[in-house]
Amino acid sequence: GFVETSGKRYLDVAGIHVDASSATGAAGTWLLDPADVSIVHGDNAAPIDMNTPPSPFFPVGDTTTASITDGTINAALGTDVLISTASSGTGNGDIFFDGLSNGALAIRLGDSGTARTLTLRADRNIVFDGNTVFESSGPTLPNAFYVELHAGQTNSSGKLITNVGGAVTLTGSSGGSVDLIVADGRTWDNGGVLTLDGLSTLRLPDQSGYATFNNLQGGSFYVNSQAPWSILSDSSVQGGVVNNAGTVYVAGQSSGTGTSWEARYSNLVGGTLNIASGHSLSMQNADLLAGTIDFATGGSLVLSEAHGGSRSFQGTTFTGSGLLTLSGGAPATFTNTIGSSGTLTVNSGASAVALGTGFTTASLCLSGGTVSGSGDQPAR
């Protein structure tokens, strides 16, 4: 079924219970559509109190911003939930995850035994401040929680934004999984922290264009996911984009685990890619790899496929003594690249390796493939 709840100047749904499912148990959808939305921490409390915040969808003065609590959303997730804004009145059509005013947000799907989707459609921006956790837990499968974020529905400059000090965590535990989907080819600028824990995945899909995740200078992206694919776009073009000018940490939740990225990844000047000891990252569409690549002993970076990315190491500094593996048959170039103080081990398989001007390392161990050029010193 489908239930829609609207408000011209504000919308308050405190204490409401919505069941839009069918008699056969199929999930329905609950649509809420005020102008601007602020999601704050709080219970799904009754009775309705229109005068004391943080009552869900509490109007703020004479504006068109309404508030809903994470507790109300959690209680509604017995069905699919769609929260949609409209650019009307003094609102801009923004959705704010406000983890500051009343404390951290926790949006949780319990042991539902079925998949549920929380969809947010903002005419302009979706903004994260403070801490927000999206979590799915429970042994009854499939206990999948899909969070679809649609920014810029009427304003083409709309995007997802994590402000400095903001943090978003995806946690799939006890059989549950969380997929966060950046929809409609929009951009997510992360100036705070994004963490993938448990069975969790960041999706940069291609239905209406490939999305971009920008980890900005000062931003942090922790990939602790146990999912085989922690970043997904599509299996052919792999056109979702990840640009890192901050710090990316790759460390599965147990030693010896690895993960794969199905997206076009660039490590920009000033960016650091850190792969923990005993962990591996399979990068299927590597593009520019500048900045710093730090892999501890036993850490492994694999450029496993070729989907148009340049696989170009330019001005790159390697630290640590992990293993770099090149496969997929595409060439890789190293220009103005500084190897680690120990041995840089490159397993090139069938790939061609070009050592350009400025390539230096204490010791290079190259196996397989072909090598051209010698950089600033003989390779050995």
N, C-alpha and C positions, 0 to 999 in steps of 0.2 A: 504494500500500500504506500500512500504518499500523504504526508501531513505537512502543511505550510503554516508558519506562524510569522506574521509581519507586524511592524510598528511604524507609524508615520514619523513620530519624533523620538520614541523610545520603545523598548520592548523588554518586558519582564516575565520570565518563565520560572520563577522560583518555586520549587516544590512540585512542579508538574511531572507527570509520568506519561510517556508517549510510547505506544506499542503500535508500530506500523506494519508488523509482520502479517503474513497471510495465514490462513487456517492450516496450510501445509508446513508452516514454519519458516518460509522464505523471508529474508530480511526485507524491510521496507526502508523508506527514507523520511527523515524529519528535516525540513528546511526552515532555517531562521534567517530573515533578511532585513536587519536594520541598516542604517547608513554606515557608520563606523562601528567596529566591534573591539572591545578590550576584554581579553580573557584573563581572569584573575583567579587566584587560589581561594577556595572556599567550599563549604558543604553544599549539597543539594537540599537546602533548608526550606522548611515551611513553618509558619505561614508566610505569605508574601509580605514583605516590608518595603514599601516604596520610599521610605524616608531615611533608612539607615543603610549605607553601603557596608559590605559589598554584596548587597542583594543582586542576584543575577540580572543582567540587562538593566542595571540601575542608570537612569539618565543623569548626566553630569551637567548641571546648570541648564542653560538654554541651548545646548549643543545637540547634535544628532548622534553623539557617541553613546553606545549602550555597552553594558558589561554582562558577561556570563561567567560563571565559575567553572573550574575544572571538574568540581564535583557534579555539577549538572550535566556536563558532557559525558562523564563516566557513567552516570545513571542512565543516560539515553543510549549508550552504546549496545543495548540489546537489539538495536536496529542500526542501520546506517544513518549517519548524521551529516547534513550539508549546511554550512554556515556561509551565507553570501551577503556581501555588502552592496550598497548602492550609493553613487555619488550624488547626494541630495542635501539640501539645507547647507549647513556649515561643515558637513563632513566631506572627506576626500575619498571615501571608499577604501579605508585602510583597516587591516586586522592587526591588532597588537597583542602579542603574547607578553603579558606584563607579569614577570616573575619577581618584581621588586615591591610593589605596593603592599601585598598581603603575604609575601613569601613565595617560595618556589612552586612552579606548576607541575602537577603529575597527572598526565592523561593516560589512563590505564584501561586496557581490555583484559578482563578476567578470563576465567576458564569457560569460554563461550562454546567451544567445540565447533566453531564455524568462523568463517572470515567476516570481518567487519571493516567498513571504510569510513573514515572521517575526512570529509572534503571541505576545503576552505577556498572560497572564491572571492578575491578582493579586486575591486575596480582599479586600485592602484597598488599599494605595497602590503606585504606581510612582514611584520617587524618583530624580532625577538629581543627582549630585555630581561636581565636576570636569568634564572635557571628554568628550563623547560625539559621535562622528561616525557617521552612517548614509550610506553611499555606494554608488552603482551606477555602473559604468563599463564601456564596451565597445561596439563598433560593431554587434554582432549583435543585431538587433531581433526581438521586443520584449524589451529588457533592463530590465524594470520591477521595482523592489524596493518591496514593500508592507510597511510596519511598522505592525501593528495593536496598539494599546495599550488593553487592557480592564482598567480599575481597578474596585474596588468590586464584585467578583463576588458576595460574600456579605455585605459590610459596606457599607451604603448611603452611609456617609460617605467611602468611599474615593475617591481622586482622583489625578491626576498632579501632581507637585511638582518644580520645578527650584529648588533651594536657591540662596541668594546665593553667588556664586562658581561656580555650575554653568553649563555651556554645552552646548547641543545644536545640532548642525549637520547639515542635510540637503544632500547634494551629489549631483546627477546630472550626470555628465560623459561626454564622448565617446559620446553616444548613449544613455547610461543615464538612468533617471529614478528618483526616490524620492518616494513618497507616504507621509506619516505620518498615520495615522487615529486620532483620539480617539474611541473607540467607546462605545456604550451610554449616550450622553447625559451622560457624566461631565465633570468640570471639570479644567482644567490651570491651576495657579497658577504663573506664571513670575516668580521673583524674581532670575533670572540672565539668560542670553542665549539666544535662539533665533535661528538664522540659516538662511535659505533661499537656497541657491546653486544655480546651474545649473538643470537641469530638476527642480524640487522643488515639492511642494505640501503644504500643511496642510489636512487634511480634517476637517470637523466635521459628520458625517453625520446622517441622520435615521432609520436603520433601527430604533433603539430609543430615539429621542429625540435632540434636537439637543445637541451638545456646546458647551462654553464654554471659550474661551481667555482667561484674565485675565493681562494684562501688568501686574504689580504695580508700585507705586512703587519706583523703582530698577532695575526690569527693563528689558531692551532686546530689541527684535524687529527684526532686520535682514532686509528683504525684497529680496534681490538676485536673486531667481528670474527665469529666462528663460521660465518657463512662462506661457502666456497667462492662466491662472487660478492664482494662487498660494495663494488660500484658496477652498475649495469646501465647500458643504453640499448644497443642492439648488436646482434652477433655478426652482422655483415659489415656495415660501414663503421660501426663503433664511433659515431659522431658526437656523442656527449663529450663535453669539454671540462677538464679540471685544470685550473691554473693555480700554481702555488708560489706565493711570494712570502709566505710565513713559514710555519713548521708543520710537517706531516710526520706523525709517529705511527709506524706499522709494528704491531706486536699482538699476535693472537692471544687469547686468554690462557693458553697453555703452550709451553715451549714445544717446538717442533711442528707447529701449525703454520699454514700459509694461506694466502688469499689471492684472488685475481681481480683485476680492474678491466672492465670492458668500456673504456672511454679514452679519448685523446688527452694524454697527460703532458703538461709542460711544467718543468721545475724552473722558475724564473730566477733572474739575478737577485740575490739576497734570500732566496728560498732555501730551505733545508728539508731533505727527505731522509728520515732516520728509520732504519730497519734494525730491529732489535736482534740480539744474539739468538740463534736457533729458530728464526722466523724467516719466511720467504714471501716475496711479492712478485707475482706474475703480471707484468704490464703489457697489455695486448695491443696498444696503439701509442707507443711512446713518440713524442714530438721533440721539442727542445728540452734538453736536460742540462741546465746551467746551475748556478748556485753551488750548494754543497750536497753531496750524497754520502751519508754516513752509515755504513753497515758494520756492525760489531762482528767479532769473530763468530763464524757460524751463520751469519746473516746472508741472505741471498736475494739479488735482484735479477729477474729473468725478463728480458724483452722477448716475449714468446711468440708473437705474431706480427704481421705487417699489414696495416690497413691505411696507409697513406701518410702516417706520421714520419717525420724526418729522421728520427733516431740519431739526433745530432747532439753530441756532448761539446758544448762551447763554453769556455771559461769555467769549466767544472772543477771542483775540488773534491776528490775522494778522501774520506777518512775512514779509519778502521781497516780490517783485512778480511772482508767478506768475499763473496763470489759474485761476479757479474757474468751472466750467461746470455748470449745472443743466439736466437734461433729464428725460424720463420723465413730464412733465406734472404732477407733484406739487408742491405749494407748498414754499417754504423760508422760515423766519423767522430774523431777526437781532435779538437782544435783548442789550443791554449788551455789544455787540461792538465791538472796536477794530480798525480796518483798519490796513494797513501805512502807513509814512511816505510811501511812494510812491503809485502808483495801484493800487487794488483793482479788478481787472477781473472782472466777472461776466457771463458769457454765459448768459442764463436761458432761451433757447429758448422753449418754450411754457409754462414754469413761472411761477407767480406768486411774487413776492418781497415779503415784508412786512418793512419796516424799523421795528423796535420801539424803545421807549425805551432810550436809552443807546447807540444805534448812532452811532459816529463814525469817520471816516476822512479822510485828507488829500484824497483824490480817489477818487470812485467812477465807474467806467465801466460802464454797464449796457446790454446790447444784447439785444433780443428780450423777449418776455414782458410782464408787467405788474408795476408796482410800486405799493405802497401804503405810506403813512406816510413820514416823512422823517427819523426818528431825531432826533438833536440838531443836525443841520445839513442844509441842502439837498443832495440827491444831484445829482451832475453828471457 
